[in-house]
């Protein structure tokens, strides 16, 4: 009888350990999921900034091309 109680106690401890590990891992998963969401948000923000910079670059390029065309039309006296 005493031996069975000892084995039961050991089994109980193992189950408690497994449950506490599961709780810990669930918390870790939640933390990692939150971190992932934050990183995805940051990536979207950087993509938007990059898009704006590309648009500004294209606009500047178009204006420079336009100015160069205007300069090409000016005749330089020799």
FISELO-206268 format. One record per residue: residue in one letter; z, x, y of N, C-alpha, C, O in turn. Coordinates in steps of 0.2 Angstrom, whole numbers, plus 5000, padded with zeros to 4 digits. Atoms other than C-alpha are relative to their C-alpha. Layout:
residues N
AZXYZXYZXYZXY ...
END
This chain:
residues 78
X500050044994500050005000500050045006499650035011 X499949964994500550145012499350045001499150055007 X500749964999498850235009499549955003499149975007 X500550054997497850075013500149995007499649985011 X499950014992498750055030499850065003499550065009 X500349944996498350235034499350005000499050025006 X500750014999496550205030499849955005499349965009 X500150064995496550045040500150035007499750015011 X499849974993497350135055499450055002499250055007 X500549954999496050275053499349965002499049985007 X500650044998494650145053500049975007499549975010 X499950034993495350055068499950055005499650045010 X500149944994495450225078499250015000499050025006 X500749995000493650255073499649955004499149965008 X500450064996493050085079500250005007499749995011 X499849994993494050105095499650055004499450045009 X500349954997493250265098499249995001498950005006 X500750024999491450195095499949955006499549965009 X500050054994491850055107500050035006499750015011 X499949974994492450165120499450055002499250055008 X500649974999490950275118499449965002499049975007 X500550054998489850125119500149985008499649975012 X499950024993490650075136499850055004499550045009 X500249944995490450245143499350015000499050025006 X500749995000488650255138499749945004499249965007 X500250054995488350085146500050015007499650005011 X499949984993489050145162499550055002499350055007 X500449944999488050305161499349975001498949995006 X500750035000486450195158499949975007499449975010 X500050034994486850095173500050055006499650035011 X500049954995487150245184499350035000499050045006 X500649975000485550325178499449955003498949975006 X500550054998484550155181500050005008499549995011 X499950004992485250155199499750065003499350055008 X500349944997484750335202499249995000498950015004 X500750015001483050295195499749955005499149975008 X500250054994482850145207500050035006499550025010 X500049974994483350245221499450055001499150065006 X500649955000482050385217499449965001498949995004 X500650044999480750255215499949975007499349975010 X500050024993481150185232499850065005499450055009 X500249944996481050365239499350015000498950035004 X500749985001479350395231499649955004499149975007 X500450054996478750225239500050025007499550015010 X500049994993479350275256499650065001499250065006 X500449944999478550455254499249985000498850005004 X500750025000476950365249499749975006499249985008 X500250044994476950255264499950055006499550045010 X500149954995477250405275499450045000499150055005 X500649965002475850505267499449965002499049985005 X500650044999474650355269500050005008499450005011 X500050004993475150345288499750065003499350065007 X500349934998474850535290499350004999498950035003 X500750005002473150515281499649965005499149985008 X500450044995472650375293500050035007499550035010 X500049964994473250475308499550065000499150075005 X500549955001472250625302499349985000498950015004 X500750025000470650525299499949975007499349985009 X500150024994470850445316499950065005499450065009 X500149944996471050615324499350044999499050065003 X500749975002469550685314499449965004498949995006 X500650044997468450535320500050015008499450025010 X500149994993468950565338499750075002499350085007 X500249934999468650755337499250004999498850035003 X500750005001466950715329499649975006499149995008 X500350034994466550595343500050045006499450045010 X500049954995467050725356499550054999499150075004 X500549955001465950855348499349975000498850015003 X500750034999464450735348499949995007499350015009 X500150014993464750705366499850075003499450085007 X500249934998464750895369499350024998499050065002 X500749985002463150915359499549975004499050005005 X500550044996462250795370500050045007499550035011 X500049974993462750905386499550064999499650104995 X500449945000461351025390500350065004500650055009 X499749954997461951195394499450045004498950065000 X500649964996460851285408500050074998500550104996 X500149945002460151445403499950055006499850115005 
END
